[in-house]
Amino acid sequence: MRVALELRDFAKYPFLKESQQFMGRNTDIIEEFLCSSPGKIALRHAMDRVRAALRSPGQQDDMRDIPSDNLGVKISVSGYVLARIIVSCTKDRSLIERLARYEAQRAFRFLIDEEEDKRVFIAGSIGINSAGADLPVIQYVEIVAGLHEERWRLVNRDVWNGRVRVSPVEMNELLREQVRVILLRQLPLSVPETVCGLLLPQTGEIQGLFQQTMLEQFGAVEEDSFPPCMQSLMAALTGGTNIPHAGRFALTAFLHNIGMAASDIIALYCRAPDFDISKTQYQVEHISGRSGTEYTAPSCAAMRTYGICINSDALCEKINHPLNYYRTRKKKEKKQESGGSTGTSQS
Amino acid sequence: MNPATLEFVKQRFSDYYRTGTLAAPPSTGQREWAFVFFDPDYPEIRMRRHTGFAGNDDLLEYVRNMAPAHLFYSVAYYSMPHAPTMPEKGWLGADLVFDLDADHIVRGPYDMMLSRVKEETAKIIAMLTGELGFAEREIGLVFSGGRGYHVHIREIAVRGWGSAERRELIDYVCGIGIDPGIVLSMPSPSPRGWHQRYIAALTEYLLVLEGMDQKDAVADLLTLGGVGKVTAEEFLKRATGLRAALATGPSSVNLKDATTGRVIRALADQKEGKFATLLREKAALADEPVTTDIKRLIRMPTSLHGGSGFRVTPLTLRELDDFDPLTDAVVFGTRDVRVESRAALSMPLLGSSYQVSKGESVVPEALAVFLCCRGLAGIAGRA
């Protein structure tokens, strides 16, 4: 079935092959484009996009009016391209991930209001046959591998004859995830140094802003807000008990993710009975990304597989990742501090 | 292993490798190969890794000459499999493998462990083909030569998978991470897969509770995290009704209810205990780290397992039912060999049952190889 895409669809779904083809007819040399006046407008759009990507998902912007004129669409799609170039220049994996997530969410919000045949067309262009009520197991697994909620786990699904049943609402969510994964796979783009040089003011601003966002979200390390699994691992460690390798990995990655310095993490391990300074240093630095891969603490599902999901409490049931637990607890405490200093007890 | 025993086993292995039918896995040239040889200090294991071969002929010639005690290759495909470090190898993908090892399932006499792990293997095959949709021709089934079976899936679509994707499948076959709330409310044309297995396990557990003395049943529930006496007693009163609800409409079970919800969720978190056991019986207990390791080394089918002398035997799915490792994986003969056994033991092999007394006795060659490989006996004197 042929679906006619309109100009505004290119602005809504800039990652489509068709959108890029549309741009292809308009492309100039990027250095020249950046100095032109449409280029400057596009750059402002790009910065808006990256800033929006840094805000947490709940406070992302309302969708602006989608342009439907040739120039407007060109500027919008250029903004998408430039935003990708800017985060690629920062070489910061977390920033890149934020942008991919933002772009996927943005497309998702258009997609849910789209007519059925157009949605099926767009799904098809990212490799998903969304017309049915199920997906092949292999494709389903590839899409949900990055999703942490329990409801996506294969074991919690209706699986039969190589197909996984998916409701229409879930199908849209899976499309969003597929867009995110595809965009993430494309990044970072290899951008020539000269172009990154021209974008230095923009990358500088974004990196500063990102650091500020991270500080607001995580701030100082507060052991009281650790999830029970990490508290148990910490207690075992400081109590001088040996913890298994999976536990060490999980704890180290967690402490690194919440911003603890490698030297402080190593100091903690001094208390383990089999402490070996050079080995510990190597392991901690490896997990903290010196080798090039930065590790993220295991999800609750993985913690369970390793058998180190310990003492889970009520909050654990609402979250799917130890880091979310920590973030949620810290946010709650912050609220209580700022809101509840009247000092009356509740009962 | 004393020199005479080592020499005996080494010669038997050489004999097999000279004349036996060997089959290299696909893409020999992209695999890392690893060997353990009958060195003088064998069975102390010194593995020689990071070996590469241009193709099947090179590999098989090497193997026939060297007659290794153990022979492994990587489930991974590499651009430079012989490179000395993992990053330099250039990972290109990996077969999807499942390892069913009786060691992780049951302890007991060898033949009992073997028959138990065979059941587990039949379960995983049923899940892989019936539920997960792998075609029979994509599934390579192999008796490991030790205490279990390996399943190799070489389907190209899964080769690029990382550990996270592989974890979805291993958690599925093992039934790890079931969320009762989600599974019970599953809209399904008919109960099947884990929907059915979970409901069956819960129903069986309720039956067990109902059949127990009130005191014992409460005690069993009290072992659950977060369940106190009041909750336990109330839950017991509801057991029969709950079981009826599971039979007629599982989605009507209300987990928002404090008592029902708490107990059923606590049961799902249980590691040991009656319910965990009932659920585990329905799972296929494959070894989790093997499947999620994308660089795992695995035994080459048609090689010999140095810890038993048995052949790592490839099987078709249809052959599994009638396969008896203690006959079908035995490659050695029945000529007499005089061994000295460390202890009295009995062992079925090649369709007969052998009683070996402590000290010297004469046994068929195949049994001698097995006992020597396992370290249960040595070659007597200088036979």
Interface residues (C-beta under 8 A of the other chain):
Chain A: P136 V137 I138 V141 E142 V144 A145 G146 E150 R151 R153 L154 V155 N156 D158 V159 W160 N161 G162 R163 R165 A301 A302 R304 T305 G307 S312 E317
Chain B: G130 E131 L132 G133 F134 E155 A157 V158 W161 G162 A164 E165 R167 E168 L169 I170 D171 Y172 G175 I176 G177 I178 D179 I182 V183 M186 P187 S188 R192 G193 W194 H195 R265 D269 K271 E288
